[in-house]
Amino acid sequence: MLRWLRVAALWLVLALSAGLAGAQEEGTDYESWSEVASRAEEAVASERASTEAFEELRSTLAGWRDTFLQAESTNASRIQTLQSQLDALGPPPAEGESEPESIALRRSQLNDELQRLQAPARRAQEAHTQADGLIREIDGIVRTRQANALLSLGPSPLNPALWSETAAALMQSGQSLVGELREGILSDVKRSEAWRNPPVIALLLLLALLLVARGPVWVDKFIEWLRSTTRRGSGVWSFIASIIRIILPFLGLVMLVAAVRTTSFAGVNLQRVLEMIPVWGAALLIVRWLADQSFNRNDDIATLPLPPKQRVEARYYANLLAILLVLRSAGETIGAIFSYPDEVQVVLDYPVLLLCALMLWRLGHILTTLNDETDSDGTLLEGSTFRLRIARGIGRITIFVAIIAPIMSGIGYDAVGQGLIYPTIRTLAVLALVLVLQRFVNDLYELVTGRDPQASDSLIPVLAGFLLMVLQLPVLALIWGARVADLTELWTRFKEGVQIGETRISPSDFLTFAIVFAIGYTVTRMMQSGLRSTILPKTRIDVGGQNALVAGLGYLGVFVAALIAVTAAGLDLSSLAIVAGALSVGIGFGLQTIVSNFVSGIILLIERPISEGDWIEVNGNHGIVKDISVRSTRIETFDRTDLIVPNSDFVSGTVTNYTRGNIIGRVVMTVGVAYGSDTRKVQDILLRIVRQHDLVLLNPEPMVTFEEFGADSLNFVIRAIIRDVGQMLIVTSDFHHEIAQRFAEEGIEIPFAQRDVWLRNPEVLYPDRGTSAPRAPEAGSTAEDKVAHDRAAAEQSSHSGIVPAGRDGDADGDGGGGEGGGEGGDGGR
């Protein structure tokens, strides 16, 4: 019963969703849209509306455009069904031909129904195009106004005539704020209101004093305690503590402002100034925090590698920049309260801008002196060269801006000067924040995994850093003058996707494709794992066959998952058929080797002439098959090296498989004995040795044959079948040991090659000494005397064919008389 209730509830939800969707599609109010479109066209044609009005109108048009974009999919499923029915009827008859009346009537009915259902989507598409065009025109008007305002020539702040007016305006504003505060204090009504809440005011002031004065001290002590108690994760806890170090003084400023406002002494203008105090305090605290994190004395915290002296200098300049930004904001606030004219505001802003340019110039010089980061052992850290190269480039740009901005503002292009200086400061702050957050991600990764984030296999910190770099791009765009509408328009274009033929491919389609394919891929891997570990081990299929089945299931599963993902995403790939057909020719020629290896890999998995674990020989290389993929096969040689062989070599070449079907193999070994040995006895000894080995099979019977009369020995050949061909070397070694022992016991000699060396004309070596025996060299003789003695001995012994003892070269037939000796030896034979 419960199951049927759940099914009924599901159908009810689906029905309500479909009804709401239909109501939305049918409820598009095109009359209201016509009024909005007419008003927008008039505003765009006249260009008299303010920028704020244009922005509001653009927001309205963007909402209508989203509605029309959703309405374009009206009746999409029904239209697809009708189109399939028309395709089933076949192509319409050509001119002069006819078709059965029933089919023609049905075709006409389907076409009428199709046109009726396509009408709302076409109407929505036309309205979407109109809204999109109006939005583009409004964006063009706003950008033109921004460019004109930026390049307009205004009053120069260097004009002395404006200085007195600015000083008078500041004096008047100060007197007004002080007078407003004095009036509030002297007012009996406000004093009575203040005396109503003295405990609250006192408590707020006390908490504000504690948080502002003692809060940072408490946090510093907490950080020192963390560093002394634990090493792992200290970077994470220090980062969190530093954030708290900002929050506590900020809360103190908020309480201080609340305490002052509770007294009711501040007037309207002073209230506006008090509202900005927490904002100014937050700006000072955040910039100071960024400066401390970027140029900290501790190398583990600092994000930029600088000498200690330059770190102190950089922190000083950064803190001055924060104070200057607060002064500029205070000047703008007071100017907005008292409605300063442009001339006064320009003169008021220029000293702050000039000082900010000086601070930026010094910071730029510091950034250009950055050196590559190295580890404790002097090793260059991965990625530091690229990162610091960018930092040095930013430093050069900062120096350029610090020089150009005051000049442009002094000439009269104040908008250009301010548009260069203050966005540059904000950009540096954002980049510093990204570096600090990246360092925090590295510390967090080290805390969670216990691994070094700088290791080559640590991919997560790299991806996190890349994500931070991407997320900062919209912020930087807003800093440098981009409108929020520009970013929303970019996001809208991204969501709309790309139109290919009759099909629109949107990011949601790609997301659907990725999710469905990931699910299919995961299911395929789970099926492979279950098949490999649960089902196949209980069958009689060999290991190679099991691996082939698992691999085939994987290829089939991936292919089916891709097809299902394409279908689920609603991607119509028929429009790409022509492009795919054109590309197939180039693919056929350019990738024929890859295709050949792929097809060969499929053949190997089906025929299974080789399997994983087989001992094979291919192209003169021996090894064990470790993995068979669609393009190549990995073989592990007996030297423990991997050999990657293309699959086509196995199909078109000759391959020797030593373990196909079974591991039985044959050992063939040659044994030589001296002439004069009893051959029957030798054969019996060898046969007994072979039969006594544990790995030798007695069926078929091992064989020992007398093969030939060799140049130096009588040669016998052992042929035996062993149980495991992988033990061939061990069996051969056992045979050698046993043969050497038994031959020694039976007195059978194993001969070695003998050679006689004859010198053809030895008298040319010692023409003055004749053939008398040479005198042995005395003690202390040189190497030349010893060589002469050896040559004389060789000359004397050459007539009798005796080679002097103790010379390795003469014994081998390679030395003695050098090249002439070798030739003489061949002639003597």
KOLLORO-998591 format. One record per residue (C-alpha): residue in one letter; y, x, z. Coordinates in steps of 0.02 Angstrom, whole numbers, plus 50000, padded with zeros to 5 digits. Example, Ala and Ser with C-alpha at 12.3 -4.5 7.8 and 13.67 -1.06 7.14 Angstrom:
A,49775,50615,50390
S,49947,50684,50357
***
This chain:
M,50000,50000,50000
L,50119,50138,50045
R,50086,50224,49879
W,50128,50066,49782
L,50289,50046,49880
R,50337,50223,49834
V,50302,50190,49650
A,50405,50030,49655
A,50549,50121,49739
L,50542,50258,49606
W,50548,50130,49464
L,50695,50043,49550
V,50792,50207,49562
L,50757,50246,49380
A,50810,50072,49325
L,50972,50082,49424
S,51009,50255,49352
A,50979,50191,49175
G,51088,50040,49208
L,51229,50146,49276
A,51215,50263,49128
G,51221,50117,49007
A,51369,50044,49097
Q,51459,50210,49086
E,51422,50224,48900
E,51476,50046,48864
G,51623,50055,48986
T,51723,50189,48895
D,51898,50116,48885
Y,51962,50172,48717
E,52120,50066,48733
S,52175,50163,48886
W,52131,50322,48796
S,52240,50271,48649
E,52389,50250,48766
V,52358,50420,48848
A,52336,50503,48678
S,52497,50424,48611
R,52595,50483,48762
A,52522,50658,48747
E,52563,50668,48562
E,52743,50617,48595
A,52761,50747,48735
V,52687,50884,48626
A,52798,50838,48479
S,52958,50839,48583
E,52911,50985,48699
R,53039,50920,48824
A,52924,50894,48971
S,52920,51022,49110
T,52778,51144,49130
E,52715,51051,49283
A,52713,50888,49185
F,52618,50971,49044
E,52491,51040,49168
E,52465,50866,49243
L,52447,50789,49069
R,52324,50924,49021
S,52217,50886,49174
T,52210,50703,49123
L,52160,50747,48945
A,52025,50864,49010
G,51949,50721,49111
W,51945,50609,48957
R,51867,50749,48855
D,51725,50768,48981
T,51695,50581,48972
F,51686,50586,48782
L,51569,50735,48786
Q,51447,50638,48895
A,51465,50486,48782
E,51412,50587,48630
S,51233,50576,48692
T,51236,50387,48694
N,51073,50311,48626
A,51008,50487,48590
S,50827,50443,48630
R,50831,50283,48528
I,50913,50373,48381
Q,50779,50506,48385
T,50644,50372,48383
L,50722,50283,48234
Q,50740,50447,48142
S,50555,50482,48172
Q,50512,50309,48103
L,50613,50344,47945
D,50526,50510,47925
A,50359,50422,47940
L,50405,50308,47794
G,50427,50460,47685
P,50576,50516,47581
P,50676,50380,47491
P,50631,50355,47308
A,50726,50457,47180
E,50844,50378,47055
G,50749,50269,46932
E,50597,50256,47046
S,50545,50113,47159
E,50440,50088,47314
P,50346,49939,47386
E,50459,49797,47440
S,50395,49796,47618
I,50430,49981,47640
A,50603,49964,47561
L,50644,49817,47676
R,50586,49912,47829
R,50685,50066,47777
S,50842,49960,47759
Q,50818,49883,47931
L,50794,50052,48013
N,50947,50125,47926
D,51056,49979,47983
E,50993,49997,48161
L,51020,50185,48155
Q,51200,50167,48096
R,51234,50038,48232
L,51167,50153,48368
Q,51259,50306,48299
A,51427,50217,48300
P,51467,50245,48487
A,51420,50428,48478
R,51528,50455,48324
R,51674,50365,48406
A,51655,50474,48560
Q,51644,50630,48453
E,51806,50583,48363
A,51896,50551,48528
H,51828,50714,48599
T,51898,50808,48450
Q,52069,50725,48473
A,52074,50764,48659
D,52021,50943,48628
G,52158,50966,48498
L,52293,50899,48614
I,52235,51014,48753
R,52247,51164,48636
E,52424,51116,48587
I,52478,51098,48769
D,52402,51267,48810
G,52499,51344,48666
I,52663,51270,48729
V,52635,51330,48908
R,52588,51506,48851
T,52743,51516,48742
R,52852,51468,48889
Q,52767,51597,48999
A,52797,51733,48869
N,52980,51685,48849
A,53006,51686,49037
L,52925,51856,49051
L,53029,51935,48915
S,53195,51853,48958
L,53336,51973,49004
G,53414,51930,49172
P,53541,52008,49290
S,53517,52190,49336
P,53490,52227,49522
L,53586,52389,49497
N,53748,52295,49467
P,53857,52331,49622
A,53950,52168,49598
L,53796,52073,49654
W,53767,52173,49813
S,53906,52094,49914
E,53850,51919,49865
T,53672,51961,49920
A,53731,52031,50086
A,53837,51877,50118
A,53690,51762,50077
L,53576,51856,50197
M,53707,51852,50334
Q,53733,51666,50311
S,53545,51633,50315
G,53522,51733,50474
Q,53666,51647,50559
S,53596,51478,50507
L,53423,51515,50580
V,53496,51585,50741
G,53615,51438,50757
E,53472,51318,50729
L,53371,51402,50868
R,53523,51404,50986
E,53553,51221,50952
G,53374,51181,50995
I,53380,51280,51157
L,53543,51199,51211
S,53482,51026,51171
D,53439,50927,51328
V,53311,50821,51237
K,53214,50972,51171
R,53223,51060,51339
S,53149,50909,51423
E,53010,50903,51293
A,52974,51088,51322
W,52962,51063,51510
R,52831,50929,51486
N,52698,51054,51431
P,52730,51218,51524
P,52545,51248,51566
V,52495,51227,51385
I,52632,51341,51324
A,52590,51472,51455
L,52405,51464,51414
L,52438,51482,51228
L,52554,51629,51255
L,52429,51715,51371
L,52285,51692,51248
A,52394,51751,51105
L,52444,51907,51202
L,52264,51947,51248
L,52197,51921,51072
V,52334,52020,50986
A,52347,52162,51112
R,52171,52180,51183
G,52062,52100,51048
P,52054,52255,50935
V,52018,52364,51087
W,51871,52256,51137
V,51801,52262,50960
D,51820,52452,50951
K,51723,52472,51113
F,51588,52356,51047
I,51575,52460,50887
E,51559,52622,50986
W,51422,52544,51093
L,51328,52491,50937
R,51336,52665,50862
S,51274,52743,51023
T,51127,52624,51048
T,51057,52604,50873
R,51060,52697,50710
R,50974,52579,50591
G,51087,52434,50543
S,51240,52510,50624
G,51335,52490,50460
V,51301,52303,50458
W,51351,52277,50639
S,51506,52385,50618
F,51557,52282,50466
I,51537,52119,50561
A,51633,52191,50708
S,51774,52245,50593
I,51786,52067,50526
I,51799,52004,50705
R,51936,52134,50730
I,52037,52038,50600
I,51996,51864,50662
L,52046,51891,50844
P,52227,51947,50812
F,52245,51812,50679
L,52195,51680,50807
G,52320,51758,50926
L,52460,51736,50798
V,52409,51556,50768
M,52416,51523,50956
L,52585,51610,50968
V,52656,51499,50831
A,52579,51347,50912
A,52660,51394,51078
V,52832,51413,50997
R,52814,51250,50903
T,52761,51161,51064
T,52930,51204,51140
S,53015,51103,51000
F,53160,51228,50997
A,53135,51273,50814
G,53226,51171,50685
V,53169,51121,50510
N,53208,51287,50425
L,53139,51390,50568
Q,52981,51284,50566
R,52952,51336,50384
V,52971,51518,50434
L,52851,51496,50581
E,52720,51420,50465
M,52719,51582,50365
I,52695,51698,50515
P,52503,51678,50521
V,52497,51707,50332
W,52599,51866,50347
G,52494,51924,50494
A,52334,51892,50397
A,52401,51993,50250
L,52442,52140,50364
L,52273,52133,50450
I,52172,52118,50289
V,52262,52261,50201
R,52247,52369,50355
W,52060,52327,50362
L,52037,52371,50179
A,52130,52534,50203
D,52023,52578,50354
Q,51861,52536,50262
S,51910,52631,50105
F,51986,52785,50187
N,51896,52790,50354
R,51874,52955,50447
N,51687,52923,50454
D,51599,52968,50291
D,51469,52832,50320
I,51604,52698,50319
A,51729,52764,50191
T,51698,52700,50014
L,51799,52836,49928
P,51761,53023,49950
L,51924,53107,49999
P,51971,53252,50111
P,52021,53199,50288
K,52205,53238,50261
Q,52216,53131,50105
R,52124,52989,50192
V,52257,52983,50327
E,52393,52986,50194
A,52310,52847,50093
R,52293,52735,50246
Y,52477,52763,50284
Y,52532,52713,50109
A,52417,52561,50108
N,52488,52499,50274
L,52666,52523,50208
L,52620,52421,50054
A,52560,52281,50167
I,52727,52282,50262
L,52823,52282,50098
L,52724,52134,50032
V,52762,52038,50191
L,52948,52080,50173
R,52945,52017,49993
S,52860,51856,50046
A,52986,51833,50186
G,53129,51858,50061
E,53053,51729,49944
T,53029,51607,50087
I,53208,51625,50147
G,53271,51615,49968
A,53175,51453,49941
I,53240,51380,50105
F,53423,51418,50068
S,53410,51403,49877
Y,53466,51579,49830
P,53528,51600,49651
D,53429,51712,49534
E,53556,51853,49549
V,53539,51861,49738
Q,53349,51849,49733
V,53336,51991,49606
V,53445,52107,49710
L,53349,52058,49868
D,53179,52097,49786
Y,53225,52261,49700
P,53224,52379,49853
V,53052,52312,49902
L,52991,52334,49723
L,53058,52512,49718
L,52971,52560,49881
C,52808,52478,49822
A,52818,52581,49662
L,52839,52740,49766
M,52686,52697,49872
L,52584,52658,49715
W,52637,52823,49637
R,52571,52918,49788
L,52409,52817,49794
G,52384,52846,49608
H,52397,53034,49634
I,52269,53023,49775
L,52148,52925,49665
T,52160,53053,49526
T,52098,53188,49645
L,51934,53101,49688
N,51780,53212,49677
D,51601,53163,49640
E,51500,53103,49790
T,51359,53213,49848
D,51218,53188,49971
S,51196,53286,50131
D,51095,53416,50035
G,51225,53432,49899
T,51136,53319,49773
L,51249,53215,49664
L,51231,53030,49707
E,51171,52917,49569
G,51313,52821,49484
S,51452,52913,49576
T,51514,53002,49420
F,51542,52840,49324
R,51619,52749,49472
L,51739,52890,49515
R,51785,52914,49334
I,51843,52733,49334
A,51937,52762,49497
R,52027,52912,49423
G,52073,52808,49270
I,52142,52670,49383
G,52243,52804,49473
R,52325,52859,49309
I,52364,52679,49263
T,52439,52653,49436
I,52554,52803,49413
F,52610,52736,49244
V,52647,52563,49317
A,52741,52641,49464
I,52856,52728,49341
I,52883,52589,49214
A,52904,52438,49330
P,53063,52495,49423
I,53141,52546,49257
M,53108,52377,49176
S,53168,52283,49330
G,53324,52391,49342
I,53367,52355,49159
G,53357,52168,49190
Y,53177,52124,49147
D,53137,52083,49327
A,52991,51972,49278
V,52910,52119,49188
G,52935,52235,49336
Q,52865,52112,49461
G,52727,52065,49339
L,52672,52247,49340
I,52695,52303,49520
Y,52627,52160,49624
P,52474,52120,49515
T,52431,52305,49522
I,52437,52302,49712
R,52328,52146,49717
T,52208,52224,49591
L,52187,52378,49699
A,52154,52265,49849
V,52021,52167,49754
L,51935,52325,49691
A,51937,52397,49867
L,51862,52235,49933
V,51723,52244,49801
L,51681,52423,49853
V,51678,52373,50036
L,51565,52224,50002
Q,51451,52333,49896
R,51435,52456,50040
F,51396,52309,50156
V,51260,52249,50035
N,51183,52423,50035
D,51185,52429,50226
L,51110,52255,50235
Y,50973,52304,50111
E,50933,52458,50214
L,50927,52354,50374
V,50810,52223,50300
T,50693,52335,50199
G,50712,52502,50286
R,50732,52587,50116
D,50870,52696,50050
P,50983,52591,49935
Q,51018,52748,49831
A,50834,52767,49786
S,50788,52750,49603
D,50678,52596,49633
S,50809,52499,49733
L,50860,52369,49605
I,50928,52234,49721
P,51085,52332,49776
V,51123,52370,49594
L,51109,52187,49544
A,51214,52136,49693
G,51349,52260,49643
F,51345,52194,49465
L,51363,52016,49530
L,51514,52067,49635
M,51593,52147,49482
V,51568,51987,49382
L,51636,51876,49521
Q,51795,51978,49532
L,51839,51947,49349
P,51910,51769,49374
V,52011,51831,49523
L,52083,51974,49422
A,52123,51854,49280
L,52222,51743,49399
I,52311,51894,49471
W,52370,51950,49299
G,52444,51783,49249
A,52299,51676,49191
R,52313,51493,49235
V,52180,51396,49327
A,52173,51286,49173
D,52126,51438,49068
L,51976,51472,49179
T,51923,51290,49183
E,51940,51283,48993
L,51831,51437,48977
W,51702,51357,49092
T,51709,51196,48991
R,51679,51290,48829
F,51533,51377,48911
K,51457,51212,48969
E,51479,51132,48798
G,51373,51268,48720
V,51357,51311,48537
Q,51339,51189,48393
I,51199,51241,48273
G,51178,51117,48132
E,51149,50946,48209
T,51098,51020,48377
R,51211,51075,48520
I,51135,51209,48631
S,51216,51212,48803
P,51188,51321,48956
S,51095,51176,49036
D,50972,51185,48893
F,50946,51369,48923
L,50927,51335,49110
T,50798,51200,49075
F,50706,51316,48957
A,50706,51457,49086
I,50645,51345,49228
V,50506,51263,49127
F,50450,51428,49053
A,50451,51509,49227
I,50344,51367,49294
G,50223,51383,49147
Y,50215,51570,49166
T,50181,51554,49353
V,50043,51426,49323
T,49966,51541,49192
R,49964,51688,49311
M,49887,51580,49449
M,49751,51521,49329
Q,49717,51700,49277
S,49704,51754,49458
G,49588,51611,49503
L,49480,51641,49350
R,49468,51828,49385
S,49431,51815,49571
T,49335,51651,49590
I,49250,51588,49431
L,49209,51737,49322
P,49124,51843,49458
K,48995,51705,49476
T,48948,51709,49291
R,48840,51833,49198
I,48983,51892,49089
D,49010,52079,49097
V,49171,52155,49160
G,49239,52185,48985
G,49208,52005,48936
Q,49292,51943,49095
N,49446,52048,49060
A,49451,51985,48881
L,49444,51803,48939
V,49581,51831,49068
A,49693,51919,48941
G,49664,51783,48810
L,49706,51648,48936
G,49867,51741,48977
Y,49923,51750,48794
L,49879,51567,48765
G,49968,51513,48925
V,50128,51605,48882
F,50128,51531,48707
V,50100,51354,48771
A,50232,51378,48908
A,50359,51431,48776
L,50320,51278,48668
I,50335,51159,48816
A,50498,51242,48871
V,50573,51223,48697
T,50521,51040,48693
A,50587,51006,48869
A,50754,51085,48829
G,50771,50975,48675
L,50801,51122,48560
D,50783,51076,48376
L,50727,51235,48291
S,50708,51157,48120
S,50883,51214,48073
L,50827,51393,48103
A,50680,51379,47984
I,50777,51449,47836
V,50843,51594,47938
A,50670,51628,48009
G,50596,51624,47833
A,50724,51751,47773
L,50694,51863,47922
S,50505,51854,47905
V,50511,51961,47748
G,50607,52099,47837
I,50495,52082,47989
G,50341,52096,47878
F,50400,52263,47807
G,50490,52337,47956
L,50365,52287,48090
Q,50204,52296,47993
T,50136,52433,48107
I,50173,52331,48262
V,50097,52175,48184
S,49943,52275,48133
N,49921,52339,48310
F,49946,52164,48380
V,49814,52088,48266
S,49698,52235,48306
G,49723,52201,48491
I,49671,52020,48467
I,49516,52079,48371
L,49471,52199,48510
L,49484,52061,48639
I,49374,51944,48534
E,49242,52066,48467
R,49247,52180,48619
P,49180,52338,48537
I,49259,52426,48686
S,49295,52360,48859
E,49386,52419,49013
G,49282,52551,49101
D,49193,52613,48943
W,49177,52799,48907
I,49232,52820,48728
E,49280,52954,48604
V,49419,52920,48480
N,49510,53046,48370
G,49417,53187,48460
N,49476,53131,48633
H,49358,53078,48772
G,49408,52962,48913
I,49384,52799,49009
V,49466,52639,48944
K,49586,52578,49078
D,49687,52441,48994
I,49685,52348,48828
S,49852,52267,48783
V,49912,52180,48626
R,49987,52338,48550
S,49892,52486,48620
T,49750,52540,48732
R,49769,52657,48879
I,49633,52786,48902
E,49619,52900,49054
T,49551,53068,49001
F,49441,53176,49112
D,49596,53283,49146
R,49671,53128,49231
T,49802,53106,49096
D,49841,52941,49009
L,49813,52933,48821
I,49899,52788,48731
V,49805,52745,48571
P,49867,52611,48447
N,49742,52470,48428
S,49734,52492,48240
D,49646,52660,48266
F,49500,52569,48349
V,49484,52442,48208
S,49507,52557,48057
G,49439,52720,48131
T,49277,52784,48202
V,49250,52761,48389
T,49104,52825,48493
N,49062,52716,48644
Y,48946,52807,48764
T,48927,52664,48887
R,48926,52508,48777
G,48792,52390,48843
N,48717,52518,48966
I,48751,52687,49041
I,48590,52772,48984
G,48618,52932,48884
R,48532,53087,48820
V,48549,53268,48874
V,48521,53403,48742
M,48518,53585,48801
T,48466,53750,48717
V,48376,53890,48811
G,48339,54063,48740
V,48207,54189,48800
A,48173,54368,48752
Y,48054,54414,48611
G,47880,54446,48677
S,47883,54302,48802
D,47738,54179,48813
T,47810,54029,48719
R,47681,53905,48785
K,47716,53956,48962
V,47904,53940,48934
Q,47882,53766,48861
D,47776,53709,49009
I,47901,53777,49136
L,48047,53691,49052
L,47954,53527,49037
R,47907,53528,49222
I,48088,53566,49271
V,48153,53420,49168
R,48024,53295,49231
Q,48058,53336,49413
H,48243,53287,49404
D,48283,53119,49485
L,48400,53057,49347
V,48281,53094,49202
L,48185,52944,49136
L,47999,52969,49100
N,48000,52828,48973
P,48042,52884,48842
E,47957,53049,48882
P,48073,53202,48892
M,48039,53333,48758
V,48047,53523,48748
T,48030,53598,48574
F,48020,53777,48510
E,48160,53768,48383
E,48181,53939,48300
F,48170,54127,48302
G,48348,54175,48337
A,48436,54339,48303
D,48420,54393,48484
S,48304,54265,48567
L,48170,54133,48549
N,48263,53967,48560
F,48195,53811,48647
V,48284,53640,48651
I,48273,53515,48795
R,48296,53330,48755
A,48294,53205,48898
I,48357,53028,48931
I,48452,53008,49095
R,48496,52851,49192
D,48685,52880,49199
V,48770,52969,49055
G,48919,52997,49168
Q,48813,53122,49266
M,48777,53228,49111
L,48870,53381,49172
I,48785,53375,49343
V,48613,53358,49264
T,48647,53503,49146
S,48706,53611,49290
D,48548,53568,49391
F,48440,53618,49242
H,48530,53786,49228
H,48506,53826,49412
E,48321,53780,49410
I,48286,53873,49247
A,48369,54032,49310
Q,48266,54025,49471
R,48098,53986,49388
F,48120,54116,49250
A,48160,54248,49379
E,48001,54202,49477
E,47892,54205,49320
G,47969,54365,49251
I,48036,54283,49094
E,48188,54372,49026
I,48341,54284,48957
P,48411,54408,48828
F,48591,54444,48785
A,48663,54502,48619
Q,48649,54690,48579
R,48748,54789,48451
D,48740,54972,48389
V,48906,55048,48336
W,48908,55193,48207
L,49061,55296,48161
R,49066,55337,47976
N,49175,55497,47984
P,49197,55554,48165
E,49248,55732,48117
V,49424,55677,48070
L,49460,55639,48253
Y,49445,55822,48311
P,49454,55936,48160
D,49489,56095,48266
R,49354,56072,48399
G,49207,56039,48286
T,49065,55943,48368
S,49061,56035,48534
A,49059,55928,48686
P,49233,55891,48748
R,49284,55955,48917
A,49317,55823,49046
P,49500,55801,49092
E,49554,55887,49249
A,49632,55802,49399
G,49812,55755,49368
S,49788,55741,49180
T,49895,55619,49084
A,49838,55459,49001
E,49848,55545,48831
D,49721,55677,48889
K,49600,55542,48946
V,49613,55451,48779
A,49581,55615,48686
H,49427,55648,48794
D,49357,55474,48755
R,49384,55498,48570
A,49297,55667,48573
A,49149,55593,48665
A,49138,55455,48536
E,49140,55585,48396
Q,48998,55683,48472
S,48889,55533,48508
S,48915,55451,48339
H,48786,55562,48254
S,48648,55500,48369
G,48709,55319,48376
I,48739,55328,48565
V,48895,55241,48630
P,48985,55322,48777
A,48959,55225,48937
G,49100,55143,49031
R,49198,55079,48880
D,49207,54890,48866
G,49274,54893,48691
D,49127,55001,48629
A,48997,54891,48713
D,49067,54736,48625
G,49083,54821,48461
D,49270,54788,48459
G,49335,54956,48519
G,49268,55133,48509
G,49344,55199,48350
G,49475,55063,48327
E,49476,54975,48159
G,49382,55115,48076
G,49249,55106,48211
G,49224,54920,48179
E,49201,54947,47993
G,49082,55092,48027
G,48978,54981,48139
D,48959,54852,48001
G,48914,54987,47875
G,48787,55066,47993
R,48696,54899,48008
***
